[in-house]
Amino acid sequence: MADPLCIIHIARPAEAELQRHVTTLTEALVARHVQTIVAGPLDRRFREELSRRDVRWANVPLPENMAWHSQRKAAEHLGRFLRAVQPDVVHAHGFQAAFTAWLALRNVRPAVPIVVAPHGVPYYASQPKWERLVRRHAYRRVLSVCKAIIAGSEAERSELLALAPAGTDQRLHVVVPGVEPRQKSSLFDTGQKRLRVGLHQDAAIVAVRAHLRPGVPMEDFLRSAALLSEKIPNVEFAILGDGPRMEELKTLAHELRLSGSAVFLGARADAREIASCCNVFVALTEGPWGVQHALEALSRDLRIVAADLPGLREVLEGVQGVPLVQLSDHRAFADAMLHQLEQFSVDEEDIKVGTGMVWGLSEVLASQDEYDLDRPGLDRRDRAKEATSDTDRVLARYSVANMAQGTLDVYEQILATPPASD
């Protein structure tokens, strides 16, 4: 019997989405009997979550910047760790993690292949020309030394091809980040959650999750929000995310007379739960986390308005009830959000109990289970599963199981390829 694969995942300190992705992916690989270790400067929450899911981890220092002294020192630590473990593949999450892994493995024999998941193409158009040239050269160098590159969508794959050196296309694979199945509950407390984070219980709430940094079109969203607030006075906009443009965007919201309705909640560990308490979710970006946020909103039965971008179109086009609208057309985007809010109000009545507790009317009046009385026993059958919707098909396609299998296929493919001669 062949020994199981041993994969080391290198992860730098990063946003909650990356931690969740690494945790979900490695747990699914462990379930497929792949020896998996997550290595990096892991914070306590990350370590606890990995341990809870039976994923091994190791605290290994990684550099905070691209300075050569920091990179060399970190590569020495990582190299000793990798030589001790002797993995079959190193899976680096992000360009910097891949660069450090390459430095650590340069003198390791036999050679260990590196797989990089960039998780989006970095935005550096606003940097000075010399810095753009340096960054582009560094990114191309990383892509050239990795045995395989995993993109989160076909749109990201096209962007990486434009950045990468010639001949990279055969090493580029598309594996969309999977979404864990929603935790269905007939009883949920939206009112209390809203109150705890500073949102009104009785307002119509539009949520958006985005990193507030250059390249993210938050201005367009706020201008559309201002047009919507003119039509619906009792609407709030929950902005989940942090970044260097926070104060600038708060100032713009004030200028657009959104100070009382635009609530900047920052980066929060419970962002998914907050979004679930809102009425409409806006999918604003097409990067891997933008697509994942949209899929998570779908899995929680939220109404969605999506920016008409290639990455989002790839996943959401054809899904009934999910409009794709040009974000630059502020009036059309505002109208799409208004339509979704109006549809939400007529879709299903709710019965409120206690302090914000809500029962769906269909859940109160009818069971979703049925029993076949012509067969022995009382094995129930969930009738809700028999009606497969567009949403169900999308979520089935972009499942954690498919993500794990796609990633495992990449590992097996590069290990089956003879190593290139030095």
ZAMARGU-4260 file (C-alpha; in steps of 0.2 Angstrom, whole numbers, plus 5000, padded with zeros to 4 digits):
<rodrens>
0) 5000/5000/5000 | 5007/5017/4995 | 5011/5029/5008 | 4999/5044/5010 | 5003/5061/5002
5) 5011/5073/5014 | 5007/5091/5010 | 5013/5107/5019 | 5002/5122/5018 | 5012/5138/5020
10) 5001/5153/5026 | 5006/5170/5031 | 4995/5181/5043 | 4981/5187/5033 | 4962/5191/5032
15) 4949/5180/5040 | 4944/5173/5023 | 4961/5165/5019 | 4961/5157/5036 | 4944/5150/5033
20) 4949/5144/5016 | 4964/5135/5022 | 4955/5128/5037 | 4941/5121/5026 | 4953/5114/5013
25) 4965/5106/5024 | 4951/5098/5034 | 4944/5091/5018 | 4961/5084/5013 | 4963/5076/5030
30) 4946/5067/5027 | 4954/5060/5011 | 4968/5053/5021 | 4981/5066/5016 | 4994/5070/5029
35) 4992/5089/5030 | 5001/5102/5041 | 4998/5121/5041 | 5014/5130/5044 | 5016/5149/5047
40) 5015/5162/5061 | 4997/5156/5066 | 4987/5167/5078 | 4978/5158/5092 | 4961/5158/5084
45) 4968/5150/5068 | 4977/5137/5078 | 4962/5133/5088 | 4951/5131/5073 | 4964/5119/5065
50) 4965/5109/5080 | 4946/5108/5081 | 4945/5100/5064 | 4960/5088/5067 | 4972/5097/5056
55) 4990/5097/5062 | 4999/5114/5062 | 5016/5121/5066 | 5021/5139/5071 | 5035/5144/5059
60) 5040/5162/5057 | 5038/5171/5040 | 5043/5188/5035 | 5032/5203/5036 | 5040/5211/5021
65) 5051/5207/5005 | 5067/5214/5013 | 5081/5202/5009 | 5087/5200/5027 | 5070/5195/5033
70) 5067/5183/5019 | 5083/5174/5021 | 5081/5172/5040 | 5063/5166/5037 | 5069/5154/5024
75) 5082/5146/5035 | 5069/5142/5048 | 5057/5136/5035 | 5070/5125/5027 | 5074/5116/5043
80) 5056/5112/5046 | 5053/5106/5028 | 5069/5095/5029 | 5063/5087/5045 | 5045/5084/5038
85) 5050/5079/5020 | 5034/5083/5012 | 5028/5078/4994 | 5022/5095/4990 | 5022/5112/4997
90) 5006/5122/4995 | 5009/5141/4997 | 4995/5153/4999 | 5000/5170/4992 | 5015/5176/4982
95) 5025/5180/4997 | 5023/5163/5005 | 5028/5155/4989 | 5043/5166/4987 | 5049/5161/5005
100) 5045/5143/5001 | 5056/5143/4986 | 5071/5151/4995 | 5069/5138/5008 | 5069/5123/4996
105) 5082/5129/4984 | 5095/5117/4992 | 5084/5103/4997 | 5086/5087/4987 | 5076/5078/4980
110) 5067/5094/4975 | 5050/5097/4982 | 5037/5104/4970 | 5028/5120/4975 | 5010/5124/4972
115) 5005/5142/4973 | 4987/5149/4976 | 4989/5168/4974 | 4971/5171/4979 | 4969/5185/4967
120) 4981/5196/4957 | 4988/5210/4968 | 4983/5228/4964 | 4998/5239/4961 | 4992/5251/4948
125) 4992/5266/4960 | 5011/5263/4965 | 5025/5273/4957 | 5032/5266/4940 | 5048/5259/4948
130) 5038/5250/4961 | 5026/5243/4948 | 5041/5236/4938 | 5049/5228/4954 | 5033/5220/4959
135) 5029/5213/4942 | 5046/5206/4941 | 5044/5198/4958 | 5027/5190/4954 | 5033/5183/4937
140) 5048/5176/4946 | 5037/5167/4959 | 5025/5160/4945 | 5040/5154/4935 | 5047/5143/4949
145) 5031/5135/4955 | 5026/5118/4948 | 5008/5122/4948 | 4997/5138/4950 | 4979/5137/4957
150) 4967/5151/4951 | 4950/5154/4960 | 4941/5157/4943 | 4943/5157/4925 | 4944/5176/4926
155) 4958/5175/4938 | 4967/5163/4927 | 4966/5175/4913 | 4973/5189/4924 | 4988/5177/4930
160) 4991/5172/4912 | 4993/5191/4907 | 5006/5193/4922 | 5015/5176/4920 | 5030/5172/4909
165) 5026/5163/4892 | 5023/5144/4894 | 5014/5146/4910 | 4996/5141/4904 | 4999/5122/4906
170) 5003/5125/4924 | 4988/5135/4928 | 4973/5126/4935 | 4956/5133/4941 | 4949/5127/4958
175) 4936/5138/4965 | 4936/5140/4984 | 4922/5129/4990 | 4908/5134/5002 | 4903/5124/5017
180) 4884/5119/5017 | 4874/5131/5027 | 4868/5127/5044 | 4850/5126/5043 | 4840/5131/5058
185) 4821/5134/5059 | 4824/5147/5073 | 4835/5161/5071 | 4838/5178/5081 | 4841/5192/5068
190) 4835/5206/5079 | 4847/5203/5093 | 4862/5201/5081 | 4858/5217/5073 | 4857/5226/5089
195) 4873/5219/5095 | 4883/5226/5080 | 4873/5243/5079 | 4861/5240/5066 | 4842/5244/5067
200) 4830/5229/5070 | 4817/5237/5059 | 4827/5244/5045 | 4829/5236/5027 | 4848/5232/5027
205) 4859/5230/5012 | 4876/5222/5016 | 4893/5222/5007 | 4909/5214/5011 | 4925/5221/5004
210) 4942/5226/5008 | 4943/5245/5009 | 4959/5247/4998 | 4963/5255/4981 | 4955/5245/4967
215) 4939/5241/4976 | 4925/5251/4968 | 4917/5257/4985 | 4914/5274/4978 | 4902/5267/4965
220) 4893/5257/4978 | 4890/5272/4989 | 4884/5283/4975 | 4871/5269/4971 | 4867/5268/4990
225) 4864/5287/4990 | 4851/5285/4976 | 4842/5270/4984 | 4841/5280/5001 | 4832/5294/4992
230) 4818/5281/4988 | 4818/5271/5004 | 4822/5282/5019 | 4822/5267/5031 | 4837/5258/5024
235) 4854/5255/5031 | 4870/5249/5022 | 4881/5237/5032 | 4899/5239/5026 | 4909/5224/5032
240) 4928/5226/5029 | 4943/5237/5034 | 4957/5245/5025 | 4968/5260/5022 | 4953/5269/5013
245) 4941/5268/5028 | 4942/5287/5033 | 4941/5292/5015 | 4925/5282/5012 | 4917/5288/5028
250) 4920/5306/5022 | 4912/5302/5005 | 4897/5294/5014 | 4895/5310/5024 | 4896/5320/5008
255) 4882/5309/5000 | 4871/5311/5015 | 4873/5293/5021 | 4881/5297/5038 | 4865/5290/5046
260) 4863/5275/5036 | 4880/5269/5031 | 4887/5259/5045 | 4906/5254/5044 | 4908/5239/5054
265) 4926/5235/5050 | 4933/5218/5048 | 4924/5206/5060 | 4926/5187/5063 | 4907/5186/5063
270) 4905/5194/5046 | 4895/5180/5038 | 4883/5179/5053 | 4880/5198/5051 | 4877/5197/5033
275) 4865/5183/5036 | 4854/5195/5046 | 4853/5207/5032 | 4840/5208/5018 | 4851/5210/5002
280) 4869/5206/4999 | 4879/5215/4986 | 4893/5206/4978 | 4905/5220/4973 | 4921/5211/4968
285) 4927/5196/4958 | 4942/5191/4967 | 4942/5174/4976 | 4935/5181/4992 | 4922/5191/4982
290) 4916/5176/4973 | 4916/5166/4990 | 4906/5179/4998 | 4893/5178/4985 | 4892/5159/4986
295) 4890/5161/5005 | 4876/5173/5003 | 4868/5161/4991 | 4870/5147/5004 | 4861/5157/5017
300) 4846/5161/5005 | 4850/5180/5004 | 4844/5190/4990 | 4859/5196/4979 | 4864/5210/4968
305) 4880/5207/4959 | 4892/5218/4949 | 4893/5213/4931 | 4911/5207/4932 | 4919/5192/4924
310) 4922/5182/4940 | 4905/5185/4947 | 4897/5182/4930 | 4906/5165/4928 | 4897/5159/4944
315) 4881/5168/4945 | 4875/5170/4927 | 4859/5161/4924 | 4854/5160/4943 | 4836/5165/4944
320) 4833/5180/4954 | 4852/5186/4954 | 4854/5202/4943 | 4871/5206/4936 | 4872/5225/4934
325) 4886/5237/4929 | 4892/5245/4945 | 4896/5261/4935 | 4878/5263/4931 | 4873/5270/4948
330) 4854/5272/4944 | 4853/5254/4937 | 4862/5247/4952 | 4851/5256/4964 | 4835/5250/4955
335) 4842/5232/4956 | 4844/5234/4975 | 4827/5242/4977 | 4819/5227/4967 | 4827/5214/4978
340) 4821/5223/4994 | 4804/5224/4987 | 4804/5206/4982 | 4810/5201/5000 | 4795/5210/5007
345) 4783/5199/4998 | 4792/5182/4997 | 4787/5175/5014 | 4779/5182/5029 | 4788/5179/5046
350) 4781/5176/5063 | 4791/5185/5076 | 4792/5178/5094 | 4802/5184/5109 | 4815/5197/5106
355) 4819/5196/5087 | 4816/5177/5085 | 4808/5173/5068 | 4799/5158/5062 | 4797/5157/5043
360) 4778/5155/5039 | 4781/5139/5029 | 4790/5131/5043 | 4776/5134/5055 | 4762/5128/5043
365) 4769/5113/5035 | 4783/5100/5038 | 4796/5098/5025 | 4797/5079/5029 | 4786/5065/5022
370) 4785/5047/5027 | 4781/5032/5015 | 4768/5022/5024 | 4769/5007/5012 | 4787/5003/5018
375) 4792/4996/5035 | 4799/5009/5047 | 4797/5027/5048 | 4812/5033/5038 | 4808/5051/5033
380) 4812/5059/5016 | 4815/5078/5015 | 4804/5084/5001 | 4813/5101/5001 | 4828/5092/4993
385) 4818/5085/4978 | 4816/5102/4970 | 4833/5107/4964 | 4835/5125/4960 | 4848/5135/4951
390) 4855/5140/4968 | 4856/5121/4973 | 4865/5117/4957 | 4878/5131/4959 | 4881/5127/4977
395) 4883/5108/4973 | 4896/5113/4959 | 4906/5125/4971 | 4906/5113/4986 | 4920/5110/4998
400) 4921/5092/4991 | 4924/5098/4973 | 4937/5110/4979 | 4947/5097/4989 | 4946/5084/4974
405) 4951/5098/4962 | 4966/5102/4973 | 4971/5084/4976 | 4970/5081/4957 | 4983/5095/4955
410) 4995/5087/4968 | 4993/5070/4959 | 4996/5078/4942 | 5012/5087/4946 | 5019/5072/4956
415) 5016/5061/4941 | 5026/5073/4930 | 5045/5069/4929 | 5055/5082/4937 | 5064/5094/4925
420) 5083/5092/4924 | 5093/5106/4933
</rodrens>
